[in-house]
Each structure stands twice: as C-alpha cells, then as structure tokens.
Amino acid sequence: MASLSSQPYKGTRDFYPADKRVQNYIFNVWREVAERFGYEEYGAPLLEPIDIYAAKSGQEIVNEQTYQFTDRGGRNVAIRPEMTPSISRMVAGRRQELGYPARLYSIAQFMRYERPQHGREREFWQLNLDMFGVEGPQADAEMIIISDAIMRSFGADNKMFTIRINNRKLINYMMADYLGLDVIQSELMIKLFDKKGKISHEQFRDQAADIFGPTQQATGLSRIAALLSASSMAELPPEIRDSEPVREVRELFTILHDNGVTSAKFDISLMRGFDYYTGMVFEVFDNHPENNRSMFGGGRYDGLVGLFGVEPLPTVGMAPGATTTENFLRAHKLLPEFESSTDVYMIVLGEGSLKGAQKLAKELRAEGVKVAIDITNRKLDKQIKTAVKIKVPYMLFIGEKELSEELYRLKDVKSENEQTLGIERIVTTVADYRRRSDDDLDL
Amino acid sequence: MASLSSQPYKGTRDFYPADKRVQNYIFNVWREVAERFGYEEYGAPLLEPIDIYAAKSGQEIVNEQTYQFTDRGGRNVAIRPEMTPSISRMVAGRRQELGYPARLYSIAQFMRYERPQHGREREFWQLNLDMFGVEGPQADAEMIIISDAIMRSFGADNKMFTIRINNRKLINYMMADYLGLDVIQSELMIKLFDKKGKISHEQFRDQAADIFGPTQQATGLSRIAALLSASSMAELPPEIRDSEPVREVRELFTILHDNGVTSAKFDISLMRGFDYYTGMVFEVFDNHPENNRSMFGGGRYDGLVGLFGVEPLPTVGMAPGATTTENFLRAHKLLPEFESSTDVYMIVLGEGSLKGAQKLAKELRAEGVKVAIDITNRKLDKQIKTAVKIKVPYMLFIGEKELSEELYRLKDVKSENEQTLGIERIVTTVADYRRRSDDDLDL
C-alpha cells in the first residue's frame, strides 16, 4: 500500500507543543480579560443547519466559503464559518431563562474555504464575546473597552494599534441623506469604501464617480472629499456633524474617555463586511508599517436573535482571531518565549533505579510538580537530549546513590546550574521558578 | 419569512454557561493530570483526508459513522471521528525532530453519525493522551497509572470503577493456539466477546458454537468456559498461563502494584473495537449498578505512525470522553456545584453613579476581581434578579452615597450576609472566597 501523506489538510495547521503553547498563551489572555469583565464561557456545536447562515452572514460567505454538505439523514449543514448565528440561536432558545445583560464568550475554531495566505487559514480560532439585552452607547463602549484591554494585556501600546469606530446608522445617513444615493448605489458605495485601503486614490475616485453617475458625480465626489478630509467628528461637514447618528457616536466617545480608553478614533470610512450590523461598528488596526491591516472588529447587531422566533434583543459583539493576534505579537516583538508545561524531566541512571524514580515522581506530583520520567533505560546522553528537545526547565538525575541518600541533582537547563537537593527543596525551587515565569507573562 | 429553529443540530449539545462550567471542570482535571505526568498539549485540524481513517480505524466507523464530504477543491475529507490517526500523522511529520518518549495530549471534539442516546452524542469531546517511542510494559503501565489518577482526581474510589486489562497478543494466542480458530473465525469470535455483556449466556454459547462449527465445538466451548471461569491469571488453563503473552501481562501488573494502582484487574474477555491495537488493551468500567459500562479505554498501537511513510514507532494511548465522565460523576454524586466565573455583580443605583462604578470596577479588576457591571439603569429588583440568575457569589451596591464615602455594600448571595467595605477589603474577601472554593475542588 502506498504510504499516506503526513501533511495536514490544505489551509489547516498542526499545532505541535511549541505552537500550542503560543496558541494557549493567546487563549489564556482572552479568557482572563473576558472573565475580568464578567463574561461567562459557553460552547456551541461545530455543525449548524445552513439556513442560519443564509439568513444573515452575507452571500459571499454562504455561497463561496462555507464547508457545507448533506448529512446521512438528508440535512443540509455547514461547519460553522463564524459564531454569531450560533450564539444568537442559543440565546433565542433560552430567551426567557437568561439574565440580562447576558455577557457571553467562547473560544472556538471555524472553517471557511478561502485561498490560504499569510494570516488567513481555512481553519481558524476566535474569541467571540457578546453582550445581549442592552441598547445604547454604554454597551457599545464596553466592546471597545474590552478590545483595548485585550491589546494592553498582550503588552501593546497606542503606537502599535488603533481602534477605529463608525456607526451603521451614520453610514446609512451619509449614503442616503448626505450623498443622495439610492439603496443599490449605497450598497456599491459601501463595498467601495470597504476596499478603499487596497486600491489607489484614482481608482477609488473613478469607481465612486461611476456609482454616482453623470448627474450626481460632481457634487457627490466633492462631498466624499469633504467627509474623508475630516480627521475628527468636529471637522465633519455641518449637515452630518449635527445629525442624530453623530450625536450617538459622540456619546460613545465620551464614555470611552471616562473609562481611560486612548486608542480609539472616529473613522467615517469604516464599513465592516457582515450584513447584520445595525449600529456601532469598530475595527482594531495594526499600526505596524509592514502589517498595516484590520486585526479584528465587531459591532451592534440587534436583529439576529429575533430571526429564531422570539422577541428581538439588542446585541453587541466582537471576535478577535488567534492567527492575526499571533502575527501582531510577532511583528511587534511582544510574544514571550515559552518552555514546556513539564517542570522536571527525570533522567534515570540504570534500570534498577526506575522503581525508586517512580516513587519519587509520585511524591513530587502530589506537591504540584509536573514530572516526566524517562522510562527507556537509554544511555545518559540520549535521555538528556530528550529533555533539551522538549524545552523543560529542569532535569533531575536519579541513580542508586541518589535514591539511597535521598538527595538528587537538579539541573537548570538554561543556566546549567546544578544543585543537590532533597525533595522539599526541589518542590520549592520549581514553584519559585514557575511563579517568576507567570509574573513575567502578566506585563 | 418563517423563523429559524433555535434547536441545535441533531445529536449535538449547546453548552450554556452552567453546562460549560461542568465541561470545563472535566477538562481542567484532565489537563492537570496529563501535565502532572509530563504530557504536553497539541492541537490537530478538524478535517483530515478520508484515507487516514480508511487505513485503520475499522470499517464501521468509516463507512457508517464518519461525517465525510468532498470539499470545493475535490478532496475527500472527514470531520475527525477520533484523534489517533491525526496524532500519528503529526508524529510521522516530525519523526526526526521530536524527542522520545514523546508524551502528548489534546482535548478536542469529534463527530460520528451514530444514533444519539444517553451518553452518546454525535459531537463529543475527548482527552487524547499518547506516548510515542517506548516499547514494553513500563509505557503500557503509565497509561493505566494515568487513567487511575484521573479517576481519583475526580474523587472516585475502587468501589466506583475498575480498570480491566488484556493484551492483543494474548487474544491472538488464545484464538489461534488455544481455541484453534482460523483468521475468519477469530475475527467473529472477537466480535462475539465484544458484545458478551449485552447478550444472554445462552446466546453467547450458541453463537460461539456456530463459530467453532460441528467438529470443533465440544472442545472449543469447554475451553472457553475454562477461560472465563478464571478470575485471575493464576487460574488460567496451564497452556495459556505459561505463554509468553501472559508473562508480559504479569510484568505489567507487577509495575502497577509497585506504583500503588489497586483498581486494575486482568480480564481475558476484554477485546476493544479498533483494529489498530497490537498489544496491551484496557478499559475503565463504571461499577455503578445502573450505569455498569465501559467508560473509556486505550492500548498499544505500534503500527499507525509507520503508515505515513516513516519508520514505525511503538505507541500507547488512551481517550476518556467528557459525556461518559459527566454521567459517571453524576451517578456517583461526585460532581461539585459550580458558580459563575464572575466574582462580583455591580448593582448601580441611579444613572449618575455609573461613571463612578466603572472607575471602581477598573480598580477591582486590576486587583484580579472579576466584575460585571449592570449598565442598564433598571430598577434595583431587576438588577438583583440578573445577579441571582447568573449565580454570581457577590453583589456590590453602588450609589452616590457609597461613591462619596468610598465604602460599598458587598452582599454574599448564598448566605445573604452583607458587609460595608472599602476597596481593599472587597479584594481580600473575594480572593479568600475563591481560594476556599478552589481548595474544595481539589478533593
């Protein structure tokens, strides 16, 4: 039989322990921040009926990017391409029982059939964090405050990232009332704004002119120019500046200011791809010159829970991705170095010492020390090689002499310092080391 | 438009926060025990090429139970129905780079298209823990030692569970040498032993007689009776008792004895479903009279890594499931009561107090207290109702008077005790409470 390939399925990643440590670090920061703000974890199924995406996720995702198939019972299902429809369904299913505001988060994987490229994989992991049941800018602000807290927990500062904020109601007002576009023109203009960063100024202007058409284009283009030249809400053209949607955005910025958020910036050109947003939208941008891009975002989507046959619920949410986060941390040199989760690798000198080594390991484990024993009866150098490969902080040498004296050689792999210690001192040495390492991660 | 269903996809579960707390408790115990024994976490893709299951998982799983489909690029893929082929592929992909013994674990979900029933779901979660690179009974023993440690970490004792152990080599010896069966007969007999617990003694005897055929059945049936009446290795018929495979099993039991494992028992009727096992096999049985069943198992599968075009590697592994574990814990009343991950729910009295409440929340969070703020400006009783619904241990009342005096009413939701405290005392009260709760979980 021909041998099977050892490569992962196209667009997916194998997480070996060294990769998984990085992913777990990102997950742990997400989890810590989410819970710090009172969000509770939930879990949702991998598969959902395809209908729940067809309803609201946007046609591109459903038609071109979902992994969909018919199950053995004839049901049309998809591997979830995002979490928002699933959590909306779950909240609808317990509409009466849940307490509001319902603050919920999950850390889960998703699949989309996209062309794999840097920072984009077919299987990807996200934090999804949503608040159900609260209208208005206080709930909107909490999403920005938490996004800012996540970035700072990773060690980032205002030079490294900016949170850009806009509002769908303002976008609608701008398209219909200020630019005078009809529904179809508005949709085209929103798509054009969405790709603004990826095309030249001339291309943008030419395509905008096409959307306006000959009679509207002169006024339209000058109005767009006036909009885009405004670097703050105060500089917006008066017809927009004093509109109701802008008042809502202003209120949001006041709350952000009160809560000490300094990374947020108004950006009238920010749109967001999903069809379901109804109010505030935001995106966290990486300011690194070689990685200048939107990292993640979120916004208000008040219509989704109501699709599942219950009273609608106002909702805001956000979803950072692990791969974009990892790329950000690497670009800004914020990623710590990780060692093995194992504390001590026991090097066993001679088969006769194994039983004693296992007894000692049991005692150390009972005191919270994570111990791997070399049970191979190989030569010393081979055992040491394994300890170094798995990046364990300590090696412990166990032979007949050590077992009879109850004193063991503990070697710090990095510094190469070696101490001869009894069991109690081994426990405290390892515990001290882990405490220092954990403190280093809480920047 | 007709509204969408709020039910999860058939055979899958929604994990609301209360359900997720139980699942996280199980995951945390698994993780803690795995790392205590020096295993490191990895992650693998959701999808794999269907070929890797066709090779070894057993035909029932591939043909009847996999969720398989053709992707948009024409590749035949399956949602993983188990982890063993994926981790074997991953180890093969880094055959040279990994250090051995490679001790690896993952906690992940799987899907099989089975009839949903108690303790069996189409989407299910497992710990997978494997050791690569070590032959012989020491590695076999480590799987049993860890299984025993997991059960004890959940608070179980010998009355509640038994680990039954057998060996594929012994099964082969018994089928071919002792019972005189050919390959096809052996396969049928193994299947019959596998369902022994689910059929009557008469059915078992009749079907065994059919497999032997008229000339062999008299001797065959009496030999099976002799096997099954042996309650220990010493009582086995001499032809088997002194065989090489039994010597290997004896050695394993000596190591288990040396390591203080008292829950293990030899069981010659134990087979295990997967085709890929090559040596030791084991299953952990629930001894509860109403739930008497195999909870999880594992064994040695030395052939799998070699299928991926590299030198084979001796391997042992095991895979407990979350649902069977949860059912076990419920049946034996071992499941703790869980509260919200949130420590404090802030009841905000009057809109004017919100800004001050947010400032206080920020300070508490910086000290490690997990705080949800009620930002709804609702009446007091509505806010309290939410705090009770999410099962938070403490409510903190914030009004203008409290903010000006910097003293706040902290109410213990369960005991209804109320104290008026400054910020430092709030931090220590909550921290003490969490320390006590965590200690309670480490039984």
Contacts between the chains, C-beta under 8 A, distances in Angstrom:
chain1	res1	chain2	res2	distance
A	1	B	55	7.9
A	3	B	307	6.2
A	3	B	308	6.0
A	3	B	309	3.5
A	4	B	49	7.6
A	4	B	51	5.8
A	4	B	52	5.5
A	4	B	55	6.4
A	4	B	89	7.1
A	4	B	307	5.5
A	4	B	308	5.1
A	4	B	309	7.2
A	5	B	49	7.2
A	5	B	89	7.9
A	5	B	308	7.2
A	5	B	309	7.8
A	6	B	89	5.3
A	6	B	90	7.6
A	6	B	92	4.3
A	6	B	93	3.8
A	6	B	308	4.3
A	6	B	309	6.6
A	6	B	310	7.3
A	7	B	93	6.9
A	8	B	44	7.7
A	8	B	45	5.1
A	8	B	89	7.8
A	8	B	90	7.9
A	9	B	45	5.4
A	9	B	47	4.8
A	9	B	48	6.0
A	9	B	49	6.4
A	9	B	75	7.4
A	9	B	77	6.2
A	10	B	73	7.1
A	10	B	75	7.2
A	12	B	45	3.6
A	12	B	46	7.4
A	12	B	47	6.6
A	13	B	45	7.1
A	14	B	42	7.6
A	14	B	43	7.6
A	14	B	44	6.1
A	14	B	45	7.1
A	14	B	90	4.9
A	14	B	93	6.8
A	15	B	42	5.6
A	15	B	43	3.4
A	15	B	44	7.2
A	16	B	42	5.8
A	16	B	90	6.9
A	16	B	94	6.5
A	17	B	40	4.0
A	17	B	41	6.5
A	17	B	42	5.7
A	17	B	104	7.1
A	19	B	42	8.0
A	19	B	43	7.6
A	20	B	40	7.6
A	20	B	41	4.9
A	20	B	42	5.3
A	20	B	43	5.3
A	21	B	41	7.9
A	23	B	43	6.7
A	24	B	41	6.7
A	35	B	341	4.9
A	35	B	342	7.0
A	35	B	370	5.0
A	36	B	365	4.8
A	36	B	370	5.5
A	36	B	371	7.4
A	37	B	365	7.3
A	37	B	370	7.7
A	37	B	371	7.3
A	37	B	372	7.0
A	38	B	342	4.3
A	38	B	345	7.2
A	38	B	370	6.1
A	38	B	371	5.8
A	38	B	372	2.4
A	38	B	373	7.3
A	39	B	342	7.9
A	39	B	372	7.8
A	40	B	17	4.0
A	40	B	20	7.6
A	40	B	340	5.9
A	40	B	341	5.7
A	40	B	342	6.6
A	40	B	390	6.8
A	41	B	17	6.5
A	41	B	20	4.9
A	41	B	21	7.9
A	41	B	24	6.7
A	41	B	341	6.9
A	42	B	14	7.6
A	42	B	15	5.6
A	42	B	16	5.8
A	42	B	17	5.7
A	42	B	19	8.0
A	42	B	20	5.3
A	43	B	14	7.6
A	43	B	15	3.4
A	43	B	19	7.6
A	43	B	20	5.4
A	43	B	23	6.7
A	44	B	8	7.7
A	44	B	14	6.1
A	44	B	15	7.2
A	45	B	8	5.2
A	45	B	9	5.4
A	45	B	12	3.6
A	45	B	13	7.1
A	45	B	14	7.0
A	45	B	123	5.6
A	46	B	12	7.4
A	46	B	46	7.1
A	46	B	79	7.0
A	46	B	109	6.4
A	46	B	111	6.6
A	46	B	123	5.8
A	47	B	9	4.8
A	47	B	12	6.6
A	47	B	67	7.7
A	47	B	111	7.3
A	47	B	123	7.3
A	48	B	9	6.0
A	49	B	4	7.7
A	49	B	5	7.2
A	49	B	9	6.4
A	51	B	4	5.8
A	52	B	4	5.5
A	55	B	1	8.0
A	55	B	4	6.4
A	67	B	47	7.7
A	67	B	69	7.8
A	67	B	71	6.8
A	69	B	67	7.7
A	69	B	69	3.6
A	71	B	67	6.8
A	71	B	113	6.8
A	72	B	113	5.0
A	73	B	10	7.2
A	73	B	113	7.9
A	75	B	9	7.4
A	75	B	10	7.2
A	77	B	9	6.2
A	79	B	46	7.0
A	79	B	79	7.3
A	89	B	4	7.1
A	89	B	5	7.9
A	89	B	6	5.3
A	89	B	8	7.8
A	90	B	6	7.5
A	90	B	8	7.9
A	90	B	14	5.0
A	90	B	16	6.9
A	92	B	6	4.3
A	93	B	6	3.8
A	93	B	7	6.9
A	93	B	14	6.8
A	94	B	16	6.5
A	97	B	389	7.8
A	98	B	389	7.1
A	99	B	385	6.7
A	99	B	386	3.9
A	99	B	387	7.6
A	99	B	388	7.6
A	99	B	389	3.1
A	99	B	390	5.0
A	100	B	376	7.5
A	100	B	386	6.2
A	101	B	372	7.8
A	101	B	374	7.2
A	101	B	375	6.9
A	101	B	376	6.5
A	101	B	386	7.1
A	103	B	342	8.0
A	103	B	372	5.9
A	104	B	17	7.1
A	109	B	46	6.4
A	111	B	46	6.6
A	111	B	47	7.3
A	113	B	71	6.8
A	113	B	72	5.0
A	113	B	73	7.9
A	123	B	45	5.6
A	123	B	46	5.9
A	123	B	47	7.3
A	133	B	376	7.7
A	134	B	375	6.1
A	134	B	376	5.8
A	138	B	354	7.2
A	138	B	375	4.2
A	139	B	375	6.4
A	142	B	375	7.1
A	258	B	355	5.4
A	258	B	358	7.0
A	259	B	358	5.7
A	259	B	362	7.2
A	260	B	362	7.2
A	307	B	3	6.3
A	307	B	4	5.4
A	308	B	3	6.0
A	308	B	4	5.1
A	308	B	5	7.2
A	308	B	6	4.3
A	309	B	3	3.5
A	309	B	4	7.2
A	309	B	5	7.9
A	309	B	6	6.7
A	310	B	6	7.3
A	340	B	40	5.9
A	341	B	35	4.8
A	341	B	40	5.7
A	341	B	41	6.9
A	342	B	35	7.0
A	342	B	38	4.3
A	342	B	39	7.9
A	342	B	40	6.6
A	345	B	38	7.3
A	354	B	138	7.2
A	355	B	258	5.4
A	358	B	258	7.0
A	358	B	259	5.7
A	362	B	259	7.2
A	362	B	260	7.2
A	365	B	36	4.8
A	365	B	37	7.3
A	370	B	35	5.0
A	370	B	36	5.5
A	370	B	37	7.7
A	370	B	38	6.1
A	371	B	36	7.4
A	371	B	37	7.3
A	371	B	38	5.8
A	372	B	37	7.0
A	372	B	38	2.4
A	372	B	39	7.8
A	372	B	101	7.8
A	372	B	103	5.9
A	373	B	38	7.2
A	374	B	101	7.2
A	375	B	101	6.9
A	375	B	134	6.1
A	375	B	138	4.2
A	375	B	139	6.4
A	375	B	142	7.1
A	376	B	100	7.5
A	376	B	101	6.4
A	376	B	133	7.7
A	376	B	134	5.8
A	385	B	99	6.7
A	386	B	99	3.9
A	386	B	100	6.2
A	386	B	101	7.2
A	387	B	99	7.6
A	388	B	99	7.6
A	389	B	97	7.8
A	389	B	98	7.0
A	389	B	99	3.1
A	390	B	40	6.8
A	390	B	99	5.0
